[in-house]
């Protein structure tokens, strides 16, 4: 689900972006300063941080507390 949440950070609707960001933070325990209502440039910088993190960690990522 993480790649889908990251993609949703670029959604046109701020509410969708906010839900995606919250879902990412809960699922991964990571935070990269994304704000759903920030201007596009600031959002994009945070999305790129999420993408970089996922590229480095996605192959071995295990949801915390998932046993």
C-alpha positions, 0 to 999 in steps of 0.5 A: 500500500505504501507506493499507492499512498505516496502517489496519493500525496500528489492528488489534486484534493488536499483531503486525499493528500492528508489521508495518504500522509497520515496513512504513510506515517502510521504504516511506516512510523516515518515523517518527512514534513509533508503538509497537504495544504502547503504550496505545490513546491513544498509538497513536492519536496516532501513527496520526493523524500518519501520516494527516496525513502521507499526506494531505499527501504521498500524491498525490506520494509515490514510494517512495525508491529505486524509480527 
